[in-house]
Amino acid sequence: MRGFIRPRGATFTAYWSTTDPATGKRVQHSKGGFKTQGSAKKHLNLVVGKVEEGAWRPDQPVTVAQLLVEHWLPAMRSRGLRPATITQYEGMATWYLVPQLGGLKAAALTPADIDKLVQHIRTAPSSKGRQGLSPRTAQAAVATLKAATLWAAKTGLLGRDPLAAVDAPRREQLPMKTWTADEARQFLAHAAGDPLEAAWALFLTRPLRRGEVAGLRWDAVHLDEATIEITRTRLTVDGKAIEGTPKTASGRRSIPLDARLVSLLRAHEKAQKAAQLRCPDWQGEGHVFADEWGRPWHPDYFGDRFRSLVEAAGLPRIRVHDTRHTACSLMVQSGVPVKVVQELAGHASPAITMALYVHTVPSMGRQAGEELTARLLG
């Protein structure tokens, strides 16, 4: 079987034919909208190869909304994915993909459609009134749609993946901000007596993620053994707090505590038990960091409270996530082996830790060079 290409206005259309197994008659098919003759030819060659192998299937006339809501999301829910992952998929579909692209035929999606989607997300107001959502949101929305069209192509719902050549927008890499040891010490001194004092100490001395601290429960805290186990996370997805587990095996880890941290956590536990006795309507589920009714703090609360304390202390403004960067950087600067820092931080490999943090302490390179020069040259 051979096909052909014809120009149609400013674009090109590929034509090919197949045999209807029920009637034996030839049926012509086409796919248009290609910006160049070369891209149309590439598609035609791919389709012809699949037809000759008996592997080609015509696209099903499903819209983007139907693909997401009726097909892909139910399939993802049946796979046992993390609740946070499913919630994110549902949020991307509900808030961005269906409203902006839902009426389009899934098979006819083009890079221009994705560009319009990204532009809308980057200019739409956020829930807090800020103009323009983050590049991370745009990346997540496009990645969700690409996952859906790839799945549809693999399962035969679509004859091909219309977004195979489309890249998700790159996330803006914000510069890493960290505190010096003196600044971190000043913050902890200022935060002494704060209801979250123990949390701030964990953030700055044991490089934990916000979701790991927010999701920490007492059954994972072993004060007699001076360890805590990171087995749960509490994340924010579309403004909602979602409980889950660490995404990777390296994220599930044991964190050693020192006497000072054990003392802070014992005092925190004592204060929480006293609050429980005072509250007849205690609603706690065992979270270490909870409000006066025992309800776990929303992950965003840690960021809001941290920001307030930082401003009151007159310190350089950093995000609560930057306390993790600070802890790792100070450990590396103090000579803690990178392998140890990697395990405490829950990174997949020491290479990630090296790439992230060694450059934050440039004096290490100078010191290492001077020591080797002295050994070799005297």
N, C-alpha and C positions, 0 to 999 in steps of 0.2 A: 504494500500500500504506500502510496506517495501522496504528499499534501502540497499545498502551495501557499503563497503569501501575497496579499494585495494591500496597497495603501488605501486607507479610509480617512480622508481629511488629513489631519496632522499626525495620525498614528497608523500602525500597521496591524493587520488581522491575519491570523494563521487559520487555514482550513485543512481539514482532513476528514476521512470517512471511515466508517466501520460497517460491518454486516450485522443486520438485525437477526438474531438466531431464530426468532419466531417466524419471520417471513422470508428470510434469505435476501432481502433487499438492502441496497446500500443506503446508509444514513450519513448525511453530512453534518459535521460539527465545526465549530469555530470558536476562536478566542481572540478578542480584540484588545485594544488599548495599549499596545506596545509602542514605546516611544521611538524605537529604532528597528530597522529591518533585521539587524543582527539579533536583538533580543527575541523578536518574533520567530526567527529561524531556530534559535536555541530551544525555545519552547516546543516548536513543531517537531524537531528531531527527538526530543524527549518523549513526546506523546506517541509519535510513530513507533519508537522502540517499544514502548509499553503495549501498544496495540498489537504489534507483531508477536510479543511474548504472551499475549492474552491477559496482561496485567492491568490494562487501562480500564477505568470505570468513569462514566460521565459524572460531573458534579451534581450533587443533589441540590435542589433549589431551596436551600435553607438560608435564612437571614442570619446576620451576626447575633441577633437576640436569640433566635432559635438554637443556633449552635451552642451558645454559652449556657442558656437557661435549661433547654430541653435535653441537651446531649452531653456537653463537656463537663459541666459542674456536677451532674449526677454521677458521671463516671469517676470524677475525682473524689467525690464523697465516699464512694465504695472502695477506694484504695487504702483507706486507713491512714490518710495523711494527718499531719499535726493539725489540731484545731485552729491554731493561729494561721496556718497556711491556707486552710479552707476559708476561714473568715476573710483573709486578705483577697483571695480570688473572688469571693462573693462581693466584697466591697468594691473592687475594681470594676466588676461587671455592673453593679447597681448604680454606682455614682458616676462612672465615666464612659464605659464602653457601650452599654445599651443606650443611654441617652444620646450619645454622639454618633454612634455607628449602627445602632440596632436595626434600622430599617434597610441597610445595605445587604446585598447578596454576599454571603461569605466568600464565595468563589471569585467574586469580582473586586475584592479589596485591592487597593493599589498603594504604593508608597505615598502618594499624595494624600490619601485618606489618613494615613498614620501621621503625616506632617500636620494636618489640620487638627487631629486629636491632641498631639503634643502641644501645639500652639494654644489650643483651648485650655488645657490643663495649666500651662505656664502663665496664663493671663486670668484664669478664674479666681475669684476671691476665696480665701480660706475660711474655715469656720470661725477664726478669730478676727476676720475682717481684713487680713493682709492680702494685698493684691498680688496674685500669682502664687500657685502652689509650687512645691519644691521639685527639682529635677528628679529626685528619688520617686516621687509620686508618678511622674510621667514615665519613668523607667519601669516601674512596677505595672502600670496599666498596659504598656506596649508588650512587656514580657508575658503578661497574662494572656493577651490576645494571640501572641505568637505561639504560646504553648497550646492554645485551643486549636488553631489552624493546623499546627503540626500533627496533633492528635487526630484531627479530622482526616488529614491526608493518609495517615498510617492506618486508620480503621476503614478507609474507603468511603467515608461520608463526603469527602471532596476528592476530586481526581488528582489534585496537586495542592501543595501548600502555597497559597498566593503570597504569603509573607516570608518565604524562605530567604529572599535576598534583602529583607529589611532588618536593619540593626536597631536594637533598642537604644534610646538616647543615652548618652554617657552621663553618669552621675558627676555632679560638680564635687571635686575633691576639696573640701574645706581645709585650710591650713591647720595643722595640729597645734593646739595650745596647751601648754603645761605650766604648772607652778614650780617654783624652786622649793627646796626643802624648807626654807624659812617661811615662804608663803603658805605652804601646806600646814606647817606647824602653827602659824598664826591663825589660820582658819579653824583648826581643831580646838585651839584654845578659846576662840570666840564662840564656837558651837558647843562648848561644855555646858551641860544642863539642858540642851535642846532635847525634845522628845525623840529625835532621830540621831542623837549623839553617837550611838553604837553603829548606826548605818554609815555615818560620815567617816568613822574610823575604819570600817571595812572597805569603803570605797578607796580611801587614800593609802591604806597599808596592804590590802590584798586586792589586786586588780580585778574586781568583779564588775560585771555588767549591771546596768540598772535593773533589767528584768530579773536577774539572778537574786539581787537583794530584795526586790519587791515580792518575789515568789518564794522566798525562804520561809520554811516552816520549822517549828520547834522539833519535830521528829527527825529533822536532818541536822540538828545542832547537838553535838556531843561534848558538853563542857568538861566532863570528867576526863575525856580523852583529848580534849583541846583540839577538836576538828569540827568542821562543818562539811556537809555533803551537798554539792550542787547537783540537784536532780530535777528541779522544777524552774520554770521561768514564768513571769507575769508580764505580758507585753501589751502594748497599745496598738490596736488595729482599727482604723477608722474611728478613733476616739474611744473605743471600748477596750476594757481590760480583759485580756484573754489568757487563761492559764494553759500552760503546755510544758513540754520537756525541751531540754537543749537540742539543737538541730544536729549536732555532731557528737560522736563518741568522745572527742577531746573536751567538749563542753561539759560532760558529766565527769566531775572530778572531786577529789577530796582536798580541802583547804586547811592547812595547819594553823592553829591559833597560838598566840603567845599569852603570857599571864595577864598582860594589860587588856587585851581584847576579851579574854575570858571574864575578867572582872567587869568590864563594861556590859557584856551580854548578861551576866548574872544580875547586875543591877537593873538592867532593862527588863529581864524576866520578872524580877521581884515587883517592879513598878506595874507591869502589865497584870500580874496576878492581883495586885491591890485594886487596880481599876476594874477588874472583872468582879470582885467582891462588891464594889460600889454600884455596879450596873446590873439591875434586875433583868434587863433585856439584852444580855450579852449575845452577840451574833458571831462570835469568833469561830474560825475553822483551823486554828493552829498557826496562823501567820505570825512571824516574829515582829514585823512592823505593821501595826494596825492602829485604827483610831480608838476613841474612847468606848466604842461599842464592839470592838474586836474585829471590825471589818477591815480587810487589807487595804492599805493605801493604794489609790490609783497610781500606776507608774509615773504619770505626768506630775503627780504631786511632789515627787522627789526632785524633779527639775525646778518646779516653781519655788519650793522651800529652799533649795540650794541657792537659787538666784537671789532670793531675799537675804539670805545669810551672807553671801558674798558681798552684796552691795553694802550691807550694814558694817561689814568688817573692813571695807575700803580696799578690797583686794582686786587685782586684775580680773576681769570677768572671763570665766570659762564655763563650759557646759558641764553638767554632772557627768557626762560620759568622758570628759577630759580628765576627771579624777583618775580614771583607769589608765589613761595615757601617762598621767603624772606618776602614778605608782610604778608602772613598768619602767619609765625613764629613770626614776630615782634608783630603782633596783639595779638597773644596768650600770648606772653611773657609780653606784657603790661597789661594783665588782661582783654582783650576784651572777652566777653562770647563766648564760642565755637559756640553756635547757631548763633550768629551774623556773625562770621567769615565764617561759613558754607554758610549762605545766600549770603554774598558778593562774595564768591568764586564760588558759583553755584554748590556746592556738593549736592549729592542726600540726604545725611543724616549727622547729626553731628558725627556719628561714623566714617565716612570716614575722616573728618577733624581731629578728635582725633587721629586716627591711623597714619595719615600723619605727623602731626605737633607737638603734645604734646611732643614726644620724642626729638624734636630738642631743647627743653629748659629744660634740666634735673634739673636745679636749682629750677624749680617750685615744683617738688616733694619733694625736701629737705625742701623748705620753708614751704610747706603745712604741712609736718610732724612736723617741729619744732613748728609751730603755734599750732597744736593740742596738742603736748606734753606739751607746756607751759600752755595751758588752763586746761588740765587734771591733770598734775603733779605739776604745780606751778613753 
